[in-house]
Amino acid sequence: DDNVSLKEMEKLSKYKDLEIEVTRMWNLKTETIPIMVGAFGIIKKYSDKYITKTPGLTNIYNIQKIALLHTSYAKHFQYSNNKSITAHTQGTQSCAR
């Protein structure tokens, strides 16, 4: 997905200064590990190599599951809010007549 690639590049660029600063201040080797997940669980093909570098992350499936559950919740919440706003607006319009 092009959006995932774009976001990955933005994040790498955004955190590059922090990476350099931490290396300079603390004399530590730092590395930004981009693991970008699209709203529908899309992950770039080479993300496996990054997952193995990240402590606590065991596999892509768990990351995709979290992304999909969050997207599902957000869509449900958005639908519920739009439905109640529409019902309230319709009720107001009929009272104004």
Secondary structure in CASP SS format (residue, H / E / C, confidence):
PFRMAT SS
TARGET T0000
AUTHOR 0000-0000-0000
METHOD secondary structure of the structure
MODEL  1
D C 1.00
D H 1.00
N H 1.00
V H 1.00
S H 1.00
L H 1.00
K H 1.00
E H 1.00
M H 1.00
E H 1.00
K H 1.00
L H 1.00
S H 1.00
K H 1.00
Y H 1.00
K H 1.00
D H 1.00
L H 1.00
E H 1.00
I H 1.00
E H 1.00
V H 1.00
T H 1.00
R H 1.00
M H 1.00
W H 1.00
N C 1.00
L C 1.00
K C 1.00
T C 1.00
E C 1.00
T C 1.00
I C 1.00
P C 1.00
I C 1.00
M C 1.00
V E 1.00
G C 1.00
A C 1.00
F C 1.00
G C 1.00
I C 1.00
I E 1.00
K C 1.00
K C 1.00
Y C 1.00
S H 1.00
D H 1.00
K H 1.00
Y H 1.00
I H 1.00
T H 1.00
K H 1.00
T C 1.00
P C 1.00
G C 1.00
L C 1.00
T C 1.00
N C 1.00
I H 1.00
Y H 1.00
N H 1.00
I H 1.00
Q H 1.00
K H 1.00
I H 1.00
A H 1.00
L H 1.00
L H 1.00
H H 1.00
T H 1.00
S H 1.00
Y H 1.00
A H 1.00
K H 1.00
H H 1.00
F H 1.00
Q H 1.00
Y H 1.00
S H 1.00
N H 1.00
N H 1.00
K H 1.00
S H 1.00
I H 1.00
T H 1.00
A H 1.00
H H 1.00
T H 1.00
Q H 1.00
G H 1.00
T H 1.00
Q H 1.00
S H 1.00
C H 1.00
A H 1.00
R C 1.00
END
